[in-house]
Amino acid sequence: MMLGIVCGEIYSTINHPVCNGRKLLLVDLTDPEFRPSGKYVIGIDAVGAGPGQHVLINDEGNGGRQILNDPQAPVRTVIVGIVDSVQSTT
């Protein structure tokens, strides 16, 4: 799992059917204090996130396929949560 900030949406006219009806979001990866790393991923939105929101990202194909309920989906990165805050336990 990774944290990030949604910084944009990706639009395409041709895509795989698993993407139909779902947004593709550009996410700037961050540390737990939400400081941008400059590294980006494109993820399929499973929670209704939008630009500027802090999100939790699953970057592992099998977990993404389970979330999308499609065992054959060609996915790796799925946005699985909108983060309100991060609290350290140490």
Gaussian input, Z-matrix of N, CA and C with variables (Angstrom, degrees):
# hf/3-21g

backbone

0 1
 N
 C     1     B1
 C     2     B2     1     A1
 N     3     B3     2     A2     1     D1
 C     4     B4     3     A3     2     D2
 C     5     B5     4     A4     3     D3
 N     6     B6     5     A5     4     D4
 C     7     B7     6     A6     5     D5
 C     8     B8     7     A7     6     D6
 N     9     B9     8     A8     7     D7
 C    10    B10     9     A9     8     D8
 C    11    B11    10    A10     9     D9
 N    12    B12    11    A11    10    D10
 C    13    B13    12    A12    11    D11
 C    14    B14    13    A13    12    D12
 N    15    B15    14    A14    13    D13
 C    16    B16    15    A15    14    D14
 C    17    B17    16    A16    15    D15
 N    18    B18    17    A17    16    D16
 C    19    B19    18    A18    17    D17
 C    20    B20    19    A19    18    D18
 N    21    B21    20    A20    19    D19
 C    22    B22    21    A21    20    D20
 C    23    B23    22    A22    21    D21
 N    24    B24    23    A23    22    D22
 C    25    B25    24    A24    23    D23
 C    26    B26    25    A25    24    D24
 N    27    B27    26    A26    25    D25
 C    28    B28    27    A27    26    D26
 C    29    B29    28    A28    27    D27
 N    30    B30    29    A29    28    D28
 C    31    B31    30    A30    29    D29
 C    32    B32    31    A31    30    D30
 N    33    B33    32    A32    31    D31
 C    34    B34    33    A33    32    D32
 C    35    B35    34    A34    33    D33
 N    36    B36    35    A35    34    D34
 C    37    B37    36    A36    35    D35
 C    38    B38    37    A37    36    D36
 N    39    B39    38    A38    37    D37
 C    40    B40    39    A39    38    D38
 C    41    B41    40    A40    39    D39
 N    42    B42    41    A41    40    D40
 C    43    B43    42    A42    41    D41
 C    44    B44    43    A43    42    D42
 N    45    B45    44    A44    43    D43
 C    46    B46    45    A45    44    D44
 C    47    B47    46    A46    45    D45
 N    48    B48    47    A47    46    D46
 C    49    B49    48    A48    47    D47
 C    50    B50    49    A49    48    D48
 N    51    B51    50    A50    49    D49
 C    52    B52    51    A51    50    D50
 C    53    B53    52    A52    51    D51
 N    54    B54    53    A53    52    D52
 C    55    B55    54    A54    53    D53
 C    56    B56    55    A55    54    D54
 N    57    B57    56    A56    55    D55
 C    58    B58    57    A57    56    D56
 C    59    B59    58    A58    57    D57
 N    60    B60    59    A59    58    D58
 C    61    B61    60    A60    59    D59
 C    62    B62    61    A61    60    D60
 N    63    B63    62    A62    61    D61
 C    64    B64    63    A63    62    D62
 C    65    B65    64    A64    63    D63
 N    66    B66    65    A65    64    D64
 C    67    B67    66    A66    65    D65
 C    68    B68    67    A67    66    D66
 N    69    B69    68    A68    67    D67
 C    70    B70    69    A69    68    D68
 C    71    B71    70    A70    69    D69
 N    72    B72    71    A71    70    D70
 C    73    B73    72    A72    71    D71
 C    74    B74    73    A73    72    D72
 N    75    B75    74    A74    73    D73
 C    76    B76    75    A75    74    D74
 C    77    B77    76    A76    75    D75
 N    78    B78    77    A77    76    D76
 C    79    B79    78    A78    77    D77
 C    80    B80    79    A79    78    D78
 N    81    B81    80    A80    79    D79
 C    82    B82    81    A81    80    D80
 C    83    B83    82    A82    81    D81
 N    84    B84    83    A83    82    D82
 C    85    B85    84    A84    83    D83
 C    86    B86    85    A85    84    D84
 N    87    B87    86    A86    85    D85
 C    88    B88    87    A87    86    D86
 C    89    B89    88    A88    87    D87
 N    90    B90    89    A89    88    D88
 C    91    B91    90    A90    89    D89
 C    92    B92    91    A91    90    D90
 N    93    B93    92    A92    91    D91
 C    94    B94    93    A93    92    D92
 C    95    B95    94    A94    93    D93
 N    96    B96    95    A95    94    D94
 C    97    B97    96    A96    95    D95
 C    98    B98    97    A97    96    D96
 N    99    B99    98    A98    97    D97
 C   100   B100    99    A99    98    D98
 C   101   B101   100   A100    99    D99
 N   102   B102   101   A101   100   D100
 C   103   B103   102   A102   101   D101
 C   104   B104   103   A103   102   D102
 N   105   B105   104   A104   103   D103
 C   106   B106   105   A105   104   D104
 C   107   B107   106   A106   105   D105
 N   108   B108   107   A107   106   D106
 C   109   B109   108   A108   107   D107
 C   110   B110   109   A109   108   D108
 N   111   B111   110   A110   109   D109
 C   112   B112   111   A111   110   D110
 C   113   B113   112   A112   111   D111
 N   114   B114   113   A113   112   D112
 C   115   B115   114   A114   113   D113
 C   116   B116   115   A115   114   D114
 N   117   B117   116   A116   115   D115
 C   118   B118   117   A117   116   D116
 C   119   B119   118   A118   117   D117
 N   120   B120   119   A119   118   D118
 C   121   B121   120   A120   119   D119
 C   122   B122   121   A121   120   D120
 N   123   B123   122   A122   121   D121
 C   124   B124   123   A123   122   D122
 C   125   B125   124   A124   123   D123
 N   126   B126   125   A125   124   D124
 C   127   B127   126   A126   125   D125
 C   128   B128   127   A127   126   D126
 N   129   B129   128   A128   127   D127
 C   130   B130   129   A129   128   D128
 C   131   B131   130   A130   129   D129
 N   132   B132   131   A131   130   D130
 C   133   B133   132   A132   131   D131
 C   134   B134   133   A133   132   D132
 N   135   B135   134   A134   133   D133
 C   136   B136   135   A135   134   D134
 C   137   B137   136   A136   135   D135
 N   138   B138   137   A137   136   D136
 C   139   B139   138   A138   137   D137
 C   140   B140   139   A139   138   D138
 N   141   B141   140   A140   139   D139
 C   142   B142   141   A141   140   D140
 C   143   B143   142   A142   141   D141
 N   144   B144   143   A143   142   D142
 C   145   B145   144   A144   143   D143
 C   146   B146   145   A145   144   D144
 N   147   B147   146   A146   145   D145
 C   148   B148   147   A147   146   D146
 C   149   B149   148   A148   147   D147
 N   150   B150   149   A149   148   D148
 C   151   B151   150   A150   149   D149
 C   152   B152   151   A151   150   D150
 N   153   B153   152   A152   151   D151
 C   154   B154   153   A153   152   D152
 C   155   B155   154   A154   153   D153
 N   156   B156   155   A155   154   D154
 C   157   B157   156   A156   155   D155
 C   158   B158   157   A157   156   D156
 N   159   B159   158   A158   157   D157
 C   160   B160   159   A159   158   D158
 C   161   B161   160   A160   159   D159
 N   162   B162   161   A161   160   D160
 C   163   B163   162   A162   161   D161
 C   164   B164   163   A163   162   D162
 N   165   B165   164   A164   163   D163
 C   166   B166   165   A165   164   D164
 C   167   B167   166   A166   165   D165
 N   168   B168   167   A167   166   D166
 C   169   B169   168   A168   167   D167
 C   170   B170   169   A169   168   D168
 N   171   B171   170   A170   169   D169
 C   172   B172   171   A171   170   D170
 C   173   B173   172   A172   171   D171
 N   174   B174   173   A173   172   D172
 C   175   B175   174   A174   173   D173
 C   176   B176   175   A175   174   D174
 N   177   B177   176   A176   175   D175
 C   178   B178   177   A177   176   D176
 C   179   B179   178   A178   177   D177
 N   180   B180   179   A179   178   D178
 C   181   B181   180   A180   179   D179
 C   182   B182   181   A181   180   D180
 N   183   B183   182   A182   181   D181
 C   184   B184   183   A183   182   D182
 C   185   B185   184   A184   183   D183
 N   186   B186   185   A185   184   D184
 C   187   B187   186   A186   185   D185
 C   188   B188   187   A187   186   D186
 N   189   B189   188   A188   187   D187
 C   190   B190   189   A189   188   D188
 C   191   B191   190   A190   189   D189
 N   192   B192   191   A191   190   D190
 C   193   B193   192   A192   191   D191
 C   194   B194   193   A193   192   D192
 N   195   B195   194   A194   193   D193
 C   196   B196   195   A195   194   D194
 C   197   B197   196   A196   195   D195
 N   198   B198   197   A197   196   D196
 C   199   B199   198   A198   197   D197
 C   200   B200   199   A199   198   D198
 N   201   B201   200   A200   199   D199
 C   202   B202   201   A201   200   D200
 C   203   B203   202   A202   201   D201
 N   204   B204   203   A203   202   D202
 C   205   B205   204   A204   203   D203
 C   206   B206   205   A205   204   D204
 N   207   B207   206   A206   205   D205
 C   208   B208   207   A207   206   D206
 C   209   B209   208   A208   207   D207
 N   210   B210   209   A209   208   D208
 C   211   B211   210   A210   209   D209
 C   212   B212   211   A211   210   D210
 N   213   B213   212   A212   211   D211
 C   214   B214   213   A213   212   D212
 C   215   B215   214   A214   213   D213
 N   216   B216   215   A215   214   D214
 C   217   B217   216   A216   215   D215
 C   218   B218   217   A217   216   D216
 N   219   B219   218   A218   217   D217
 C   220   B220   219   A219   218   D218
 C   221   B221   220   A220   219   D219
 N   222   B222   221   A221   220   D220
 C   223   B223   222   A222   221   D221
 C   224   B224   223   A223   222   D222
 N   225   B225   224   A224   223   D223
 C   226   B226   225   A225   224   D224
 C   227   B227   226   A226   225   D225
 N   228   B228   227   A227   226   D226
 C   229   B229   228   A228   227   D227
 C   230   B230   229   A229   228   D228
 N   231   B231   230   A230   229   D229
 C   232   B232   231   A231   230   D230
 C   233   B233   232   A232   231   D231
 N   234   B234   233   A233   232   D232
 C   235   B235   234   A234   233   D233
 C   236   B236   235   A235   234   D234
 N   237   B237   236   A236   235   D235
 C   238   B238   237   A237   236   D236
 C   239   B239   238   A238   237   D237
 N   240   B240   239   A239   238   D238
 C   241   B241   240   A240   239   D239
 C   242   B242   241   A241   240   D240
 N   243   B243   242   A242   241   D241
 C   244   B244   243   A243   242   D242
 C   245   B245   244   A244   243   D243
 N   246   B246   245   A245   244   D244
 C   247   B247   246   A246   245   D245
 C   248   B248   247   A247   246   D246
 N   249   B249   248   A248   247   D247
 C   250   B250   249   A249   248   D248
 C   251   B251   250   A250   249   D249
 N   252   B252   251   A251   250   D250
 C   253   B253   252   A252   251   D251
 C   254   B254   253   A253   252   D252
 N   255   B255   254   A254   253   D253
 C   256   B256   255   A255   254   D254
 C   257   B257   256   A256   255   D255
 N   258   B258   257   A257   256   D256
 C   259   B259   258   A258   257   D257
 C   260   B260   259   A259   258   D258
 N   261   B261   260   A260   259   D259
 C   262   B262   261   A261   260   D260
 C   263   B263   262   A262   261   D261
 N   264   B264   263   A263   262   D262
 C   265   B265   264   A264   263   D263
 C   266   B266   265   A265   264   D264
 N   267   B267   266   A266   265   D265
 C   268   B268   267   A267   266   D266
 C   269   B269   268   A268   267   D267

   B1=1.4484
   B2=1.5263
   B3=1.3186
   B4=1.4562
   B5=1.5202
   B6=1.3299
   B7=1.4526
   B8=1.5173
   B9=1.3321
   B10=1.4555
   B11=1.5089
   B12=1.3297
   B13=1.4606
   B14=1.5225
   B15=1.3255
   B16=1.4631
   B17=1.5259
   B18=1.3385
   B19=1.4601
   B20=1.5269
   B21=1.3219
   B22=1.4529
   B23=1.5164
   B24=1.3288
   B25=1.4584
   B26=1.5199
   B27=1.3241
   B28=1.4527
   B29=1.5261
   B30=1.3246
   B31=1.4562
   B32=1.5205
   B33=1.3311
   B34=1.4583
   B35=1.5205
   B36=1.3166
   B37=1.4595
   B38=1.5166
   B39=1.3324
   B40=1.4625
   B41=1.5179
   B42=1.3325
   B43=1.4612
   B44=1.5238
   B45=1.2997
   B46=1.4632
   B47=1.5373
   B48=1.3155
   B49=1.4701
   B50=1.5300
   B51=1.3291
   B52=1.4646
   B53=1.5337
   B54=1.3233
   B55=1.4644
   B56=1.5253
   B57=1.3254
   B58=1.4611
   B59=1.5188
   B60=1.3233
   B61=1.4615
   B62=1.5183
   B63=1.3353
   B64=1.4637
   B65=1.5207
   B66=1.3392
   B67=1.4566
   B68=1.5167
   B69=1.3229
   B70=1.4553
   B71=1.5192
   B72=1.3322
   B73=1.4576
   B74=1.5193
   B75=1.3211
   B76=1.4534
   B77=1.5251
   B78=1.3385
   B79=1.4597
   B80=1.5224
   B81=1.3419
   B82=1.4620
   B83=1.5292
   B84=1.3266
   B85=1.4614
   B86=1.5234
   B87=1.3365
   B88=1.4614
   B89=1.5231
   B90=1.3342
   B91=1.4610
   B92=1.5328
   B93=1.3469
   B94=1.4732
   B95=1.5367
   B96=1.3279
   B97=1.4687
   B98=1.5266
   B99=1.3302
   B100=1.4667
   B101=1.5154
   B102=1.3328
   B103=1.4606
   B104=1.5262
   B105=1.3433
   B106=1.4693
   B107=1.5222
   B108=1.3167
   B109=1.4586
   B110=1.5234
   B111=1.3332
   B112=1.4590
   B113=1.5213
   B114=1.3276
   B115=1.4585
   B116=1.5263
   B117=1.3152
   B118=1.4616
   B119=1.5193
   B120=1.3371
   B121=1.4545
   B122=1.5208
   B123=1.3140
   B124=1.4612
   B125=1.5155
   B126=1.3310
   B127=1.4525
   B128=1.5110
   B129=1.3164
   B130=1.4613
   B131=1.5212
   B132=1.3217
   B133=1.4580
   B134=1.5252
   B135=1.3367
   B136=1.4641
   B137=1.5230
   B138=1.3568
   B139=1.4659
   B140=1.5265
   B141=1.3153
   B142=1.4641
   B143=1.5121
   B144=1.3259
   B145=1.4660
   B146=1.5204
   B147=1.3369
   B148=1.4512
   B149=1.5176
   B150=1.3242
   B151=1.4610
   B152=1.5339
   B153=1.3318
   B154=1.4572
   B155=1.5144
   B156=1.3131
   B157=1.4670
   B158=1.5224
   B159=1.3315
   B160=1.4640
   B161=1.5231
   B162=1.3398
   B163=1.4572
   B164=1.5239
   B165=1.3258
   B166=1.4579
   B167=1.5217
   B168=1.3317
   B169=1.4550
   B170=1.5231
   B171=1.3250
   B172=1.4601
   B173=1.5194
   B174=1.3245
   B175=1.4641
   B176=1.5205
   B177=1.3162
   B178=1.4684
   B179=1.5222
   B180=1.3091
   B181=1.4672
   B182=1.5096
   B183=1.3401
   B184=1.4595
   B185=1.5247
   B186=1.3229
   B187=1.4659
   B188=1.5186
   B189=1.3352
   B190=1.4607
   B191=1.5121
   B192=1.3281
   B193=1.4693
   B194=1.5195
   B195=1.3372
   B196=1.4627
   B197=1.5285
   B198=1.3167
   B199=1.4634
   B200=1.5226
   B201=1.3258
   B202=1.4673
   B203=1.5226
   B204=1.3326
   B205=1.4661
   B206=1.5345
   B207=1.3443
   B208=1.4558
   B209=1.5287
   B210=1.3393
   B211=1.4641
   B212=1.5278
   B213=1.3217
   B214=1.4626
   B215=1.5354
   B216=1.3236
   B217=1.4698
   B218=1.5301
   B219=1.3388
   B220=1.4536
   B221=1.5344
   B222=1.3237
   B223=1.4598
   B224=1.5231
   B225=1.3143
   B226=1.4530
   B227=1.5275
   B228=1.3346
   B229=1.4515
   B230=1.5295
   B231=1.3401
   B232=1.4615
   B233=1.5297
   B234=1.3228
   B235=1.4657
   B236=1.5186
   B237=1.3392
   B238=1.4649
   B239=1.5230
   B240=1.3301
   B241=1.4564
   B242=1.5085
   B243=1.3345
   B244=1.4632
   B245=1.5233
   B246=1.3320
   B247=1.4605
   B248=1.5245
   B249=1.3396
   B250=1.4712
   B251=1.5198
   B252=1.3237
   B253=1.4689
   B254=1.5205
   B255=1.3299
   B256=1.4568
   B257=1.5099
   B258=1.3248
   B259=1.4558
   B260=1.5093
   B261=1.3216
   B262=1.4519
   B263=1.5200
   B264=1.3314
   B265=1.4685
   B266=1.5275
   B267=1.3294
   B268=1.4625
   B269=1.4968
   A1=108.89
   A2=114.58
   A3=121.55
   A4=109.10
   A5=115.25
   A6=121.50
   A7=108.97
   A8=116.22
   A9=119.62
   A10=111.79
   A11=114.39
   A12=122.56
   A13=107.02
   A14=116.52
   A15=120.92
   A16=107.59
   A17=115.77
   A18=118.86
   A19=112.51
   A20=118.23
   A21=119.25
   A22=112.73
   A23=114.67
   A24=121.66
   A25=109.07
   A26=115.88
   A27=122.61
   A28=107.18
   A29=116.48
   A30=121.47
   A31=108.74
   A32=116.26
   A33=120.26
   A34=109.54
   A35=115.37
   A36=119.50
   A37=111.34
   A38=116.65
   A39=121.30
   A40=107.50
   A41=116.28
   A42=119.76
   A43=109.67
   A44=115.13
   A45=120.93
   A46=108.76
   A47=118.85
   A48=121.35
   A49=114.54
   A50=119.22
   A51=120.26
   A52=110.97
   A53=117.56
   A54=121.69
   A55=113.02
   A56=117.96
   A57=120.77
   A58=110.70
   A59=115.82
   A60=120.90
   A61=113.95
   A62=117.72
   A63=121.30
   A64=109.02
   A65=115.40
   A66=119.87
   A67=110.34
   A68=115.60
   A69=122.24
   A70=106.31
   A71=116.59
   A72=120.99
   A73=111.34
   A74=115.90
   A75=122.97
   A76=107.13
   A77=116.09
   A78=120.94
   A79=109.79
   A80=115.46
   A81=122.25
   A82=106.92
   A83=117.21
   A84=120.92
   A85=109.90
   A86=116.68
   A87=121.63
   A88=111.01
   A89=114.57
   A90=120.05
   A91=107.66
   A92=119.77
   A93=120.84
   A94=114.68
   A95=118.17
   A96=120.90
   A97=111.42
   A98=116.65
   A99=124.95
   A100=112.75
   A101=117.28
   A102=121.16
   A103=107.04
   A104=117.61
   A105=121.07
   A106=112.23
   A107=115.81
   A108=121.78
   A109=112.34
   A110=116.73
   A111=119.68
   A112=112.35
   A113=117.21
   A114=122.04
   A115=107.63
   A116=116.14
   A117=121.24
   A118=111.94
   A119=115.75
   A120=122.74
   A121=108.00
   A122=115.88
   A123=122.20
   A124=106.13
   A125=116.66
   A126=120.52
   A127=112.44
   A128=115.04
   A129=121.29
   A130=107.48
   A131=116.34
   A132=121.75
   A133=110.73
   A134=116.40
   A135=121.07
   A136=111.82
   A137=117.83
   A138=119.61
   A139=114.72
   A140=118.72
   A141=120.51
   A142=113.81
   A143=117.57
   A144=121.51
   A145=110.42
   A146=115.14
   A147=119.91
   A148=111.26
   A149=116.49
   A150=121.50
   A151=112.72
   A152=115.20
   A153=121.92
   A154=114.62
   A155=118.11
   A156=120.14
   A157=111.51
   A158=114.72
   A159=121.69
   A160=107.58
   A161=116.34
   A162=120.08
   A163=111.98
   A164=114.63
   A165=123.89
   A166=106.63
   A167=116.01
   A168=121.55
   A169=110.16
   A170=116.14
   A171=122.45
   A172=106.04
   A173=117.30
   A174=121.21
   A175=110.00
   A176=115.32
   A177=122.05
   A178=106.93
   A179=117.18
   A180=122.67
   A181=116.52
   A182=119.07
   A183=120.08
   A184=111.37
   A185=117.15
   A186=120.21
   A187=111.19
   A188=116.91
   A189=120.78
   A190=112.09
   A191=116.46
   A192=119.49
   A193=111.31
   A194=117.96
   A195=120.70
   A196=110.64
   A197=117.76
   A198=121.32
   A199=110.53
   A200=116.50
   A201=120.62
   A202=112.59
   A203=116.32
   A204=122.57
   A205=111.62
   A206=115.33
   A207=121.39
   A208=108.33
   A209=118.11
   A210=120.90
   A211=114.37
   A212=118.35
   A213=121.71
   A214=113.10
   A215=117.55
   A216=120.82
   A217=111.32
   A218=117.07
   A219=120.67
   A220=110.63
   A221=116.59
   A222=121.32
   A223=110.68
   A224=114.51
   A225=120.92
   A226=110.52
   A227=117.54
   A228=121.65
   A229=110.58
   A230=115.71
   A231=121.58
   A232=108.54
   A233=116.15
   A234=121.25
   A235=106.54
   A236=115.75
   A237=120.72
   A238=114.24
   A239=118.43
   A240=118.96
   A241=112.12
   A242=115.73
   A243=123.15
   A244=105.93
   A245=116.55
   A246=122.47
   A247=110.22
   A248=115.74
   A249=120.81
   A250=110.27
   A251=116.90
   A252=121.13
   A253=109.60
   A254=115.12
   A255=122.24
   A256=106.82
   A257=116.36
   A258=121.87
   A259=109.33
   A260=117.15
   A261=121.80
   A262=109.67
   A263=116.16
   A264=120.15
   A265=111.54
   A266=117.43
   A267=119.48
   A268=112.10
   D1=145.65
   D2=179.68
   D3=-135.67
   D4=159.83
   D5=174.89
   D6=-107.54
   D7=151.55
   D8=177.53
   D9=-163.36
   D10=174.23
   D11=176.16
   D12=-120.01
   D13=127.35
   D14=178.43
   D15=-69.65
   D16=124.85
   D17=-178.53
   D18=-118.66
   D19=1.86
   D20=176.99
   D21=174.29
   D22=170.73
   D23=177.19
   D24=-113.68
   D25=149.04
   D26=177.38
   D27=-106.42
   D28=131.89
   D29=178.35
   D30=-116.59
   D31=136.90
   D32=177.08
   D33=-142.83
   D34=148.18
   D35=179.28
   D36=-90.29
   D37=-23.90
   D38=178.52
   D39=-127.06
   D40=126.02
   D41=178.43
   D42=-151.39
   D43=172.28
   D44=177.65
   D45=-69.66
   D46=145.62
   D47=-179.25
   D48=-55.04
   D49=-27.25
   D50=179.32
   D51=-64.17
   D52=-21.47
   D53=179.69
   D54=-86.65
   D55=-11.92
   D56=-178.98
   D57=-59.47
   D58=127.33
   D59=179.13
   D60=79.66
   D61=5.14
   D62=179.42
   D63=-122.76
   D64=147.01
   D65=177.40
   D66=-85.42
   D67=145.21
   D68=168.13
   D69=-103.01
   D70=123.69
   D71=-175.67
   D72=-116.27
   D73=141.25
   D74=173.67
   D75=-89.85
   D76=124.47
   D77=-174.60
   D78=-124.23
   D79=128.06
   D80=173.93
   D81=-86.12
   D82=118.06
   D83=-179.54
   D84=-68.16
   D85=146.06
   D86=-176.87
   D87=-134.02
   D88=170.90
   D89=170.02
   D90=-89.62
   D91=179.32
   D92=-177.56
   D93=-61.90
   D94=-18.16
   D95=176.17
   D96=-92.58
   D97=9.65
   D98=179.63
   D99=62.68
   D100=34.21
   D101=171.19
   D102=-85.78
   D103=123.59
   D104=-177.40
   D105=-60.79
   D106=142.98
   D107=179.99
   D108=-96.70
   D109=-17.67
   D110=-174.73
   D111=85.48
   D112=-0.86
   D113=176.33
   D114=-101.31
   D115=137.23
   D116=-174.28
   D117=-122.32
   D118=152.23
   D119=170.73
   D120=-134.77
   D121=157.77
   D122=171.81
   D123=-109.45
   D124=125.22
   D125=-178.28
   D126=-127.10
   D127=151.85
   D128=173.61
   D129=-81.52
   D130=127.93
   D131=-177.35
   D132=-81.30
   D133=122.09
   D134=178.21
   D135=-110.98
   D136=2.92
   D137=-172.91
   D138=-131.90
   D139=0.36
   D140=179.53
   D141=83.09
   D142=32.40
   D143=179.37
   D144=-75.37
   D145=162.48
   D146=178.88
   D147=-145.13
   D148=174.62
   D149=-178.06
   D150=-53.01
   D151=136.21
   D152=178.58
   D153=89.54
   D154=-11.97
   D155=-177.99
   D156=-85.20
   D157=145.66
   D158=173.53
   D159=-82.07
   D160=133.38
   D161=-174.52
   D162=-132.99
   D163=158.16
   D164=173.51
   D165=-103.77
   D166=132.23
   D167=-172.58
   D168=-121.15
   D169=131.00
   D170=171.08
   D171=-96.79
   D172=118.68
   D173=-177.18
   D174=-116.28
   D175=56.08
   D176=-177.91
   D177=-147.61
   D178=121.87
   D179=-170.32
   D180=-54.49
   D181=-48.06
   D182=-176.14
   D183=-63.65
   D184=-42.04
   D185=177.34
   D186=-61.99
   D187=-40.63
   D188=177.84
   D189=-62.64
   D190=-41.95
   D191=178.26
   D192=-64.80
   D193=-35.76
   D194=177.74
   D195=-67.41
   D196=-41.81
   D197=179.30
   D198=-62.84
   D199=-40.49
   D200=-179.81
   D201=-83.36
   D202=-4.41
   D203=178.62
   D204=57.14
   D205=44.41
   D206=178.83
   D207=-143.40
   D208=100.09
   D209=-175.49
   D210=-65.91
   D211=-12.47
   D212=-179.87
   D213=-107.59
   D214=2.71
   D215=-175.58
   D216=-64.07
   D217=132.40
   D218=178.19
   D219=-84.31
   D220=68.98
   D221=-176.83
   D222=-123.93
   D223=157.03
   D224=173.37
   D225=-131.89
   D226=-44.59
   D227=-171.66
   D228=-112.21
   D229=121.62
   D230=-179.26
   D231=-129.98
   D232=134.27
   D233=175.70
   D234=-83.88
   D235=117.23
   D236=-170.63
   D237=-112.27
   D238=-5.19
   D239=-179.99
   D240=-164.07
   D241=152.30
   D242=171.72
   D243=-102.90
   D244=125.96
   D245=-172.51
   D246=-96.19
   D247=127.21
   D248=175.49
   D249=-86.46
   D250=-43.67
   D251=-179.94
   D252=-161.21
   D253=163.35
   D254=176.91
   D255=-123.51
   D256=129.58
   D257=179.94
   D258=-120.34
   D259=125.05
   D260=179.27
   D261=-78.51
   D262=142.87
   D263=177.85
   D264=-101.03
   D265=3.28
   D266=179.77
   D267=-105.10

